[in-house]
Amino acid sequence: MNDAHAAGADPAVGPPAAPDSAQAPAAPDPAQAAAEARRYPVRPIVGVGGVAFIDGKVVLIKRRFEPLAGRWSLPGGTLELGESLHEGLAREMREETGLIVEVGPLVELFDRITRDEDGRVRFHYVLADYVCRPVGGGLCAGSDVAEAVLADLDGLDRFGLTPKTIDVIARAGQLAAAALR
């Protein structure tokens, strides 16, 4: 007996029609679905982040999805299969901020591990943050970003950034300034 028959459907005509009052579920947002798939990973996920400066200000984004949903951070995301770190970061910068960038030196390599109330690993990322030099495009919020802004370096405290993000921005600023000498 096949599954359709076992469920009460006539195999010759297919499953019974849904009542008129039933509505098809809304198509999931691909960015949100991808974010949900990263919860409780079986292994760490490789992510990249970019520190881009424009006219002495740093590009920040407000995240739409976990981890850190609703918080300000650096633009970036996860690598896709077959992408190098630089390729993935250039893609993420374009998708999240509208900026076309040249990826420069590595600022820091670190992990971000978030545990739930039971101590289970909810998120585990290995993150590589790079200095990026904008060479085209225009700043705008992409699909998985609520906002994208240029932030004064003197006013970063108002964005509620993590201490690690503030440290990465400061180190990237030093690397960018050294490159201009």
C-alpha positions as CSV (number, residue, x, y, z in Angstrom):
1,M,0.0,0.0,0.0
2,N,1.5,3.4,-0.9
3,D,1.5,6.4,1.4
4,A,-1.2,8.3,-0.6
5,H,-3.6,5.4,-0.3
6,A,-2.8,4.9,3.4
7,A,-3.6,8.5,4.0
8,G,-7.1,8.1,2.5
9,A,-6.4,9.6,-0.9
10,D,-7.4,7.9,-4.1
11,P,-4.1,7.1,-5.9
12,A,-5.7,7.5,-9.3
13,V,-6.7,11.1,-8.6
14,G,-4.3,12.2,-5.9
15,P,-4.9,13.6,-2.5
16,P,-8.2,15.2,-1.5
17,A,-8.5,18.9,-2.3
18,A,-8.0,21.3,0.6
19,P,-11.0,23.2,1.8
20,D,-11.5,26.7,0.3
21,S,-10.8,28.2,3.7
22,A,-7.3,26.7,3.8
23,Q,-4.6,29.1,2.7
24,A,-1.1,28.2,1.5
25,P,1.5,29.2,4.0
26,A,3.5,32.3,3.1
27,A,6.8,31.6,1.4
28,P,9.6,31.8,4.0
29,D,12.1,34.7,3.7
30,P,15.3,33.0,2.3
31,A,17.5,35.1,4.6
32,Q,15.5,34.2,7.7
33,A,15.4,30.5,6.7
34,A,19.2,30.5,6.3
35,A,19.6,32.2,9.7
36,E,17.3,29.6,11.4
37,A,19.3,26.8,9.8
38,R,22.4,28.0,11.7
39,R,20.9,27.4,15.2
40,Y,22.3,24.4,17.1
41,P,25.0,23.6,14.5
42,V,26.8,20.3,14.5
43,R,30.1,22.1,13.8
44,P,31.3,25.7,13.7
45,I,30.3,27.9,10.8
46,V,32.8,30.1,9.0
47,G,31.8,33.7,8.8
48,V,33.4,36.9,7.5
49,G,33.0,40.5,8.5
50,G,34.1,43.8,6.9
51,V,35.3,47.1,8.4
52,A,34.8,49.7,5.7
53,F,35.6,53.4,6.3
54,I,34.0,56.2,4.2
55,D,35.0,59.8,4.9
56,G,36.4,58.9,8.3
57,K,33.2,57.0,9.3
58,V,32.6,53.3,9.7
59,V,29.9,51.3,8.0
60,L,27.5,49.6,10.5
61,I,24.5,47.5,9.9
62,K,21.5,46.6,12.1
63,R,21.0,42.8,12.0
64,R,17.5,41.5,11.1
65,F,18.1,37.9,12.2
66,E,19.9,35.9,14.9
67,P,22.4,35.9,16.2
68,L,22.3,39.4,17.5
69,A,19.0,40.3,15.8
70,G,18.1,43.9,16.2
71,R,21.7,44.8,17.2
72,W,24.2,47.0,15.4
73,S,27.3,45.2,14.0
74,L,29.8,45.1,11.2
75,P,28.5,43.8,7.8
76,G,29.3,40.3,6.9
77,G,27.9,36.7,6.9
78,T,28.7,33.1,6.2
79,L,30.8,31.6,3.4
80,E,29.1,29.6,0.7
81,L,30.6,26.4,-0.5
82,G,33.5,27.0,-2.9
83,E,34.0,30.7,-1.9
84,S,37.3,32.0,-0.6
85,L,37.2,34.3,2.5
86,H,37.8,37.3,0.3
87,E,35.1,36.3,-2.3
88,G,32.6,35.6,0.4
89,L,33.2,38.9,2.2
90,A,33.0,40.9,-1.1
91,R,29.6,39.2,-1.8
92,E,28.3,39.8,1.7
93,M,29.3,43.5,1.7
94,R,27.5,44.0,-1.7
95,E,24.4,42.1,-0.5
96,E,24.2,43.8,3.0
97,T,25.4,47.3,2.2
98,G,25.3,47.8,-1.6
99,L,29.0,48.6,-1.5
100,I,31.6,47.1,-3.9
101,V,34.8,46.6,-1.9
102,E,38.3,45.5,-2.2
103,V,39.1,43.2,0.7
104,G,42.3,44.2,2.5
105,P,44.2,42.8,5.5
106,L,42.9,40.5,8.2
107,V,42.1,42.4,11.3
108,E,41.2,39.5,13.6
109,L,40.2,35.8,13.6
110,F,38.0,34.8,16.6
111,D,35.1,32.7,17.6
112,R,31.6,33.7,18.8
113,I,29.8,31.0,20.7
114,T,26.3,31.6,22.1
115,R,24.8,29.1,24.5
116,D,21.1,28.6,25.4
117,E,19.8,28.5,29.0
118,D,20.6,24.8,29.2
119,G,24.2,25.3,28.2
120,R,23.8,23.9,24.7
121,V,25.6,25.6,21.8
122,R,23.0,27.7,20.0
123,F,25.4,29.4,17.6
124,H,29.1,28.8,16.9
125,Y,30.9,31.0,14.4
126,V,34.6,31.3,13.5
127,L,34.8,34.8,12.2
128,A,37.4,36.5,10.1
129,D,37.2,40.3,10.0
130,Y,39.0,42.3,7.3
131,V,39.6,45.9,6.4
132,C,37.6,46.7,3.3
133,R,38.0,49.6,0.9
134,P,34.8,50.7,-0.9
135,V,35.4,51.1,-4.6
136,G,31.9,51.4,-5.9
137,G,28.2,51.0,-5.2
138,G,26.2,53.0,-2.7
139,L,25.4,52.5,0.9
140,C,21.9,50.9,1.4
141,A,20.3,48.2,3.6
142,G,20.2,44.8,1.9
143,S,17.9,41.9,2.4
144,D,19.0,40.6,5.8
145,V,19.8,44.1,7.2
146,A,17.3,46.4,8.9
147,E,19.5,49.5,8.4
148,A,23.0,50.5,7.1
149,V,24.7,53.7,8.3
150,L,27.9,55.6,8.4
151,A,28.8,56.0,12.1
152,D,31.2,58.6,13.6
153,L,34.0,56.8,15.3
154,D,33.5,59.2,18.3
155,G,29.9,58.1,18.7
156,L,30.0,54.3,18.5
157,D,28.8,54.0,22.1
158,R,25.2,54.9,21.0
159,F,25.1,51.8,18.8
160,G,25.4,49.3,21.6
161,L,28.2,47.4,19.8
162,T,29.8,44.4,21.5
163,P,33.3,45.1,23.0
164,K,34.8,42.8,20.4
165,T,33.3,44.8,17.6
166,I,34.6,48.1,19.0
167,D,38.1,46.5,19.3
168,V,38.0,45.2,15.7
169,I,36.9,48.7,14.4
170,A,39.8,50.3,16.3
171,R,42.4,47.8,15.0
172,A,41.0,48.1,11.5
173,G,41.4,51.9,11.7
174,Q,45.0,51.5,12.7
175,L,45.6,49.1,9.8
176,A,43.8,51.4,7.3
177,A,45.8,54.4,8.5
178,A,49.1,52.5,8.2
179,A,48.2,51.5,4.6
180,L,47.8,55.2,3.7
181,R,51.3,56.1,4.9
